[in-house]
Amino acid sequence: MSAAPTAEVKDFVVRYQLTDYIQTSIGVDEGLSKPDPALFIHACQVLGVEAKHTLMVGDSVGDMQMARHAQAAGCIGITWIDKPDNVKGADVVIHRLDEIHITSQ
């Protein structure tokens, strides 16, 4: 999910080869904008999951606020450019997506 239009989000995912990480590409085309939790809740509904069972990966304070207000299980802040202030409020801060390791229970 991004504050950019959906078409730009889809282009970004393809250009930066993120299709292995991204299951749905949702932008803000009209109406609500970040940090409104309704955007996060909508993305969860599209994916068929509950917000309380998800982790938000975001690169802005607005992302962290949105996930918190939607009652996400946690927030991972990704800095991309090593600026941790951009993700203030994150539970965990990373610098690249490949720092996320998924393990089965």
FENLIN-V6674 format. One record per residue. N is the residue number from 1. RES is the residue in three letters. PHI is phi in degrees with one decimal (999 if undefined). PSI is psi in whole degrees, 0 to 359 (NA if undefined). Layout:
n = {N:N}
res = {RES:RES}
phi = {PHI:PHI}
psi = {PSI:PSI}
This chain:
n = {1:2:3:4:5:6:7:8:9:10:11:12:13:14:15:16:17:18:19:20:21:22:23:24:25:26:27:28:29:30:31:32:33:34:35:36:37:38:39:40:41:42:43:44:45:46:47:48:49:50:51:52:53:54:55:56:57:58:59:60:61:62:63:64:65:66:67:68:69:70:71:72:73:74:75:76:77:78:79:80:81:82:83:84:85:86:87:88:89:90:91:92:93:94:95:96:97:98:99:100:101:102:103:104:105}
res = {MET:SER:ALA:ALA:PRO:THR:ALA:GLU:VAL:LYS:ASP:PHE:VAL:VAL:ARG:TYR:GLN:LEU:THR:ASP:TYR:ILE:GLN:THR:SER:ILE:GLY:VAL:ASP:GLU:GLY:LEU:SER:LYS:PRO:ASP:PRO:ALA:LEU:PHE:ILE:HIS:ALA:CYS:GLN:VAL:LEU:GLY:VAL:GLU:ALA:LYS:HIS:THR:LEU:MET:VAL:GLY:ASP:SER:VAL:GLY:ASP:MET:GLN:MET:ALA:ARG:HIS:ALA:GLN:ALA:ALA:GLY:CYS:ILE:GLY:ILE:THR:TRP:ILE:ASP:LYS:PRO:ASP:ASN:VAL:LYS:GLY:ALA:ASP:VAL:VAL:ILE:HIS:ARG:LEU:ASP:GLU:ILE:HIS:ILE:THR:SER:GLN}
phi = {999:-144.7:-77.4:-78.4:-61.7:-54.8:-59.7:-66.8:-62.6:-61.9:-62.2:-61.2:-59.9:-71.2:-58.8:-99.8:51.0:-103.9:-62.6:-73.2:-103.3:-108.4:-96.4:-148.6:-114.7:-123.9:-112.6:-106.5:-93.7:-167.9:79.5:-63.8:-141.1:-63.7:-99.0:-59.7:-63.5:-60.4:-65.6:-66.2:-61.7:-61.3:-60.0:-62.8:-63.1:-59.6:-84.5:74.7:-128.7:-93.3:-54.8:-67.7:-110.4:-123.6:-113.8:-92.8:-110.3:-144.0:-120.6:-148.7:-60.1:-60.4:-63.5:-64.8:-63.8:-59.9:-64.9:-60.8:-68.8:-85.4:64.2:-64.5:-66.3:-176.4:-130.4:-108.1:-92.9:-109.7:-87.1:58.1:-121.3:57.6:-124.2:-62.8:-63.5:-66.5:-122.9:-54.6:102.7:-71.8:-74.6:-138.5:-116.8:-125.0:-114.5:-144.8:-61.0:-71.8:-81.1:-87.3:-119.0:-99.5:-120.9:-89.5:-93.6}
psi = {141:159:350:162:152:318:319:323:313:318:318:314:318:312:320:17:52:9:336:341:334:124:337:145:111:127:180:100:333:161:236:156:167:143:30:122:342:330:315:316:319:315:319:318:318:322:351:33:162:142:322:351:19:160:135:130:117:166:22:160:323:323:317:317:316:313:319:313:335:358:42:157:332:172:128:119:127:124:335:312:26:47:85:339:334:341:32:132:353:148:324:142:130:170:341:151:328:1:351:123:125:129:149:153:NA}
